[in-house]
């Protein structure tokens, strides 16, 4: 189970609600809690695998707690293609929607994961109905501007970028903020300070 606790701006408790999930924590690869301006709580987590060899697409469960009625609603949302890195969810309080977006991998290859483009999906925050979705491959011009290399390199894919945040627009759209990082692990030669028994040793440097 999970517990939703909602507090107001003075940090007074509005409600504390315990919701059954019936899933062990270790099975939930992704989990996030959100609350809208009306105090309704949302818990989003990865859907349970059905044991089939599904190569493309990811599914998520959304549990919604209605502050006024106390009702608990469950609905499921899914991406059409395999998600690259972690997806992002946000509540759009202006348009009363849940925005679901991030990078996707066109091939879903486990041996060569990469972002082929970005996706955007918009759901009614009360019913879970899909209002709008779009999948956009990275264009050659975009890749050239982003990387400074000639377009077409690496088949217009990103390998080291991860979505860090999305900024919602009043018109219902979103801006995606991503960061590129490279983890470098290498062995570095270190000389001993001992003159009696000099030796060389290696240590790991990680950046």
C-alpha positions as CSV (number, residue, x, y, z in Angstrom):
1,X,0.0,0.0,0.0
2,X,1.0,3.6,-0.3
3,X,0.0,6.6,1.9
4,X,-1.0,10.0,0.4
5,X,-0.6,12.9,2.8
6,X,-1.8,16.3,1.6
7,X,-0.9,19.5,3.5
8,X,-1.9,23.1,2.8
9,X,0.4,26.2,2.5
10,X,0.4,26.5,6.4
11,X,1.5,22.9,6.6
12,X,-1.7,21.8,8.2
13,X,-2.8,18.3,7.2
14,X,-5.7,18.3,4.7
15,X,-6.0,14.5,4.6
16,X,-4.1,11.3,5.1
17,X,-5.2,8.4,2.8
18,X,-3.9,4.9,2.6
19,X,-4.4,3.3,-0.8
20,X,-4.0,-0.4,-1.6
21,X,-1.6,-1.2,-4.4
22,X,-1.0,-5.0,-3.8
23,X,2.4,-4.8,-5.4
24,X,5.8,-5.3,-3.7
25,X,7.9,-2.2,-3.8
26,X,10.8,-3.9,-5.6
27,X,8.5,-4.6,-8.6
28,X,7.7,-1.0,-9.1
29,X,10.4,0.3,-11.4
30,X,8.9,3.7,-11.5
31,X,6.8,5.5,-9.0
32,X,5.7,9.2,-8.5
33,X,3.2,11.0,-6.5
34,X,1.4,14.3,-7.6
35,X,-1.3,16.6,-6.2
36,X,-3.3,19.1,-8.1
37,X,-4.5,22.5,-6.9
38,X,-7.8,21.1,-5.7
39,X,-6.0,18.7,-3.4
40,X,-6.7,15.5,-5.4
41,X,-3.9,13.0,-5.1
42,X,-2.3,10.9,-7.8
43,X,0.1,8.0,-7.5
44,X,1.7,6.8,-10.7
45,X,3.7,3.6,-10.9
46,X,4.9,1.1,-13.5
47,X,2.3,-1.5,-14.5
48,X,2.9,-5.2,-13.6
49,X,4.5,-7.2,-16.4
50,X,2.2,-9.9,-17.8
51,X,5.0,-12.3,-18.5
52,X,4.8,-11.9,-22.3
53,X,7.8,-10.9,-24.3
54,X,6.7,-7.3,-25.1
55,X,9.4,-5.5,-27.0
56,X,7.8,-2.1,-27.4
57,X,5.8,0.2,-25.2
58,X,5.5,0.8,-21.4
59,X,2.4,0.9,-19.2
60,X,1.7,2.8,-16.0
61,X,-1.0,2.6,-13.4
62,X,-2.5,5.8,-12.0
63,X,-4.4,5.8,-8.7
64,X,-6.5,9.0,-8.2
65,X,-7.9,10.0,-4.8
66,X,-10.7,12.6,-5.0
67,X,-10.4,15.0,-2.1
68,X,-14.1,16.0,-2.1
69,X,-15.8,12.6,-2.5
70,X,-13.1,10.3,-1.1
71,X,-13.4,8.1,-4.2
72,X,-10.4,6.2,-5.5
73,X,-10.2,5.8,-9.3
74,X,-7.7,3.5,-11.1
75,X,-6.8,3.9,-14.8
76,X,-3.9,2.8,-17.0
77,X,-1.9,4.7,-19.5
78,X,0.7,3.5,-22.0
79,X,3.3,4.6,-24.4
80,X,3.2,3.3,-28.0
81,X,7.0,2.9,-28.1
82,X,9.7,1.9,-25.7
83,X,10.7,4.7,-23.3
84,X,14.3,5.8,-23.2
85,X,15.4,7.0,-19.7
86,X,12.7,7.9,-17.2
87,X,9.4,9.4,-18.3
88,X,8.0,12.6,-16.8
89,X,4.5,13.2,-15.4
90,X,3.0,16.5,-14.4
91,X,-0.4,17.9,-13.4
92,X,-1.6,20.7,-15.7
93,X,-3.9,22.7,-13.3
94,X,-4.9,25.1,-16.1
95,X,-6.2,22.5,-18.5
96,X,-7.0,19.8,-15.9
97,X,-4.9,17.2,-17.5
98,X,-2.0,14.9,-16.7
99,X,0.9,15.4,-19.1
100,X,3.1,12.3,-19.8
101,X,6.2,12.8,-22.0
102,X,9.8,11.9,-22.5
103,X,12.2,10.3,-25.0
104,X,11.4,7.1,-26.8
105,X,13.5,4.4,-28.6
106,X,12.2,3.6,-32.0
107,X,13.7,0.1,-32.1
108,X,13.5,-0.8,-28.4
109,X,16.9,-2.6,-28.8
110,X,18.3,-3.8,-25.4
111,X,21.8,-3.9,-26.9
112,X,21.8,-0.4,-28.3
113,X,19.4,1.8,-26.4
114,X,19.1,5.3,-27.7
115,X,16.5,8.1,-27.9
116,X,15.1,8.4,-31.4
117,X,12.7,11.3,-30.5
118,X,10.3,12.7,-27.9
119,X,6.7,12.0,-27.2
120,X,3.9,13.9,-25.6
121,X,0.6,12.5,-24.2
122,X,-2.2,14.4,-22.5
123,X,-4.9,12.7,-20.4
124,X,-8.0,14.0,-18.6
125,X,-6.9,14.1,-14.9
126,X,-10.4,13.0,-13.7
127,X,-11.3,10.1,-16.1
128,X,-7.9,9.1,-17.6
129,X,-9.2,9.6,-21.1
130,X,-6.5,10.3,-23.7
131,X,-7.0,13.8,-25.1
132,X,-3.9,14.1,-27.4
133,X,-0.6,12.4,-28.2
134,X,2.3,12.9,-30.6
135,X,5.6,11.1,-31.3
136,X,8.3,13.1,-33.0
137,X,11.6,11.8,-34.4
138,X,14.7,14.0,-34.0
139,X,15.2,15.9,-37.2
140,X,18.6,16.2,-39.0
141,X,18.5,20.0,-38.5
142,X,17.8,19.6,-34.8
143,X,20.6,17.1,-34.3
144,X,23.1,19.4,-36.1
145,X,22.1,22.4,-34.0
146,X,22.3,20.4,-30.8
147,X,25.5,18.6,-31.3
148,X,27.4,20.9,-33.7
149,X,28.0,18.0,-36.0
150,X,26.7,17.4,-39.5
151,X,23.1,16.1,-39.6
152,X,22.6,12.4,-40.0
153,X,25.3,11.3,-37.6
154,X,24.3,8.2,-35.5
155,X,21.0,8.1,-37.3
156,X,19.7,11.1,-35.4
157,X,19.8,9.4,-32.0
158,X,20.8,10.6,-28.5
159,X,22.6,8.2,-26.3
160,X,23.6,10.2,-23.2
161,X,20.6,12.5,-22.7
162,X,18.0,12.1,-20.0
163,X,14.8,14.3,-19.4
164,X,15.2,16.2,-16.1
165,X,12.1,18.3,-16.1
166,X,9.1,19.4,-18.2
167,X,7.6,22.9,-18.1
168,X,4.0,23.2,-18.9
169,X,2.6,25.8,-21.3
170,X,-0.8,27.5,-20.8
171,X,-1.9,26.3,-24.2
172,X,-1.5,22.7,-23.0
173,X,1.9,22.1,-24.6
174,X,5.2,21.3,-22.8
175,X,8.9,22.2,-22.9
176,X,11.3,19.3,-22.3
177,X,14.5,20.0,-20.4
178,X,17.1,17.3,-20.9
179,X,20.7,16.9,-19.7
180,X,23.6,15.0,-21.2
181,X,25.9,13.1,-18.9
182,X,28.7,10.6,-19.5
183,X,30.0,8.4,-16.7
184,X,33.6,7.7,-17.2
185,X,35.3,4.9,-15.3
186,X,39.0,4.3,-15.8
187,X,42.1,3.0,-14.0
188,X,44.6,5.7,-13.1
189,X,48.3,4.9,-12.3
190,X,49.3,6.2,-8.9
191,X,53.0,6.3,-7.7
192,X,53.7,5.3,-4.1
193,X,55.3,7.8,-1.8
194,X,57.3,5.1,0.0
195,X,61.0,5.2,-0.8
196,X,61.8,2.0,1.1
197,X,59.5,-0.2,-1.0
198,X,58.3,1.7,-4.0
199,X,55.4,0.2,-6.0
200,X,52.8,1.2,-8.5
201,X,49.1,0.9,-7.8
202,X,45.9,1.6,-9.6
203,X,42.7,3.2,-8.3
204,X,39.4,3.9,-9.9
205,X,38.3,7.4,-10.9
206,X,34.7,8.0,-11.7
207,X,33.3,11.2,-13.1
